[in-house]
């Protein structure tokens, strides 16, 4: 983009996905405001899943003058070629529920959006059916929102878990508002020591993935003027 435009909106699911990127930005309510050259950037997160992603996008639109919207966050890898904590651009998003496809960045990977946290069996099935290499829970909802509101859609994701990682069923600890019920998850984990090392590794991967994602998105924002 060569001319100053409207705001760039960034939608994430979890605060940890945004923390590195918005460091030093101004926080107003549930929004973070920063700048990319001559353009203002506003970011929001409202929880996991499609409904939460739409709520975050709506809060960004309400801030006014939005032109581009970017979905960022963690994703599960469906391919041994992508490992934590790699971050990458997404060129196409597929909604697993409807089959709808959304174009994003000119180059990058194919991502599929599922309505729940993907387990190893989900990952194998999605890789075979859709030839995708990453899975998340929000990107398709943000892409649909962008299409409905006449906004340009972009997407960047970072790998938090690999195709064969056997994570616990996080779906049972996710509320209808898209928020992870941490007390319930912590209580459950305390009784399942076989998952302690898995949780530790996931935490390490997620922290590194967030750092890689912040670098990638910051570089894009620097080029987008």
N, C-alpha and C positions, 0 to 999 in steps of 0.2 A: 504494500500500500504506500503510495507516494504522498497522498494528501491526508491531513488530519481528519479523522473520522469520529464516530461516536465511541461510546465506551466499549471496552472489551470485558465480557463477563466470564467468570471462571466458576464452574460448578464442581464441587467435590462432595464425597459422602461423609468423610471423617475429618475432624480437626487436624489429626496427624498428617493427613495427605496435603494439607495446606500450610502447615506450620513453618516449614523452611522457606516456602515461596513468599509468604506474606510478612516475613520478619521485617519489622520496622515500618509496616504500613499502618495507617490510621484505622482503628476499629470503631464502628458505629453500630451499636446493636449487634445483629448477627451478620454484619457485612464488614469486609475489609476493603479499604481503598488505597490504591497505589497508583503509580504512573509508569507508562512505557513511552518514553520520549514525549510527544505532544498529546498522547492519549491517556485518558484515565482508565484504570483497570479496577473492577470491583469483583470480589470473590465471596462465595457463600458455601456453606455446607449445612445439610439438614437431616442427615442420616442415610442409611443404606436402602437401596431399592428404588423403583421407578417413581412412586408417589413422593418420596422424600426429594428425589432429584428435581421433580417438577416444582415442588415448593421452593427449593433453593433458586431455581431459574426464575420463578415468579417474583421472588424478593429482589433479584437483580434487575429485572425489567422495571419493577416499581421505582427503582432508583433513577430511571430515566435515561433516554438517549442511547440505547444499546444498539450496537451494530453487529458485533461478533459474539458468539458464545462458545466456550471451550469446556469440554468434559475432561477432567483429569482424575487420577486416583490409582489405587491398587488394582491389579488384575491377576488372575491365575493363568499360568502358562499351560497350553495344550501341547506344546512341542518341546522336545529335549534341546532344541536349538535356542530356546529362550529361557534363561535362568535368572533367579533373583540375584542382584537387584536391578537388572537391566530396565532401562526406560526407553520408550520408542513412540514414534508418531503412529497414528492409526489412519489408514486410508479408507477403510470401509467398516461400517458397523451393521451387524445383522441382528434383528430382533428374533430370538429363538421361538417366541410365542406366535408371532404373526408372519414371520418370514420376510418382513419389510427390510429393505437395504437402504443405507444412508451413506453417501459419499462424505468424506471428511478431508484429511490432508491429501495433497497430490501424490505423496509417496508414503509408504509405511506398511504396517501389518493389517491383517483382517481380524476384527474382534467380534465376538458374539455376546449378546446380552441375555442373561438368564434371569428368571424371577426368584432364584434362591441361590445360596452359596453352593458352588459346584463341588461335588466330591469326585474321587478318581474315576468312578464309572461314568458320571456326567461328562467329565473331560474327554474320556476316550470316545464317547458317542458324539459329542459336539465336533471333535476334530475330524472324525470320519464323515459325518453328515455335511458339514459346512466348510471343510478345509480352512477353518480358522485356526489361529495360533494362540489367541488369548480369550479369556472370558471375564465378564464383569456383571454388575447388576444395574447399572445406571445409564450407560452411554446412549442406548437406543431411545430412552425416554427424553434425554436432553436433545438428541438429534431430531426427534419428532416435534418437540417444543420449538426448536429453531425453525423447522420447516413451516410450522403453523404461524409463526410470528415474523416470517420473512427475514430471519437472521442467518448469517453465515455460520456454519458449524465446523468446529475443529475438535480434535481429540488427541490426548497424550496419556499414556498409561505406563505404569512401572510394575514389574513382576514381584509379587510378594510370596508366591508359592508355586512349586513346580508341578508337572503333570502327574507325578506319582506320589506327591505328598499326601499322607493320610491324616487330614485335619479332623478335629471333632466336628459334630454337626452344629454349626453356629446358628442355623436357622431357628432352633428351639430356644435360643437366647436373644432373638431379635424381636422387638416389640412391633406392633402394628404401625408405629410412628417411624420405623426404620432405625431406631436407636438400639445399640447393643446393651442388654441388661447386664452390666458388669458384675453387680453383686451376685446374681444367680450363676453367672459363668464362673466367677471366682470360687464360689461354694462348691460347684460341681467339679472344678479342676482339682480342688483340694482333696477330693475323694478318688481321683483317678491319676495316680502318680505316673502311670505309663504315658501320659500326655505332657508331663512337665517339660521334658526335653523338646518336644514338638512346639509347645508354646514359646519356649525360650528362643528356638530357631526362627519361628515366625516373627517374633518381636524384633530380632536382629535384622532379619530380611526386610521387614517393613520400614525400619528406621533408615536403612541404607537405600531402599527403594524410594522413599520420600525425598532423600537428598538428591538422588539421580534425577528424579522427576522435576525437582525445583530447578536444577541446572538446565535441563532440556527446555522447560517452559520459559525460563528466563532468557535463554538464548533465542527462542522463537519470538518473544516479545521485543527483544532488542532488534530483531530483523524486520519486525512487522511495521516499521515506520515508513 
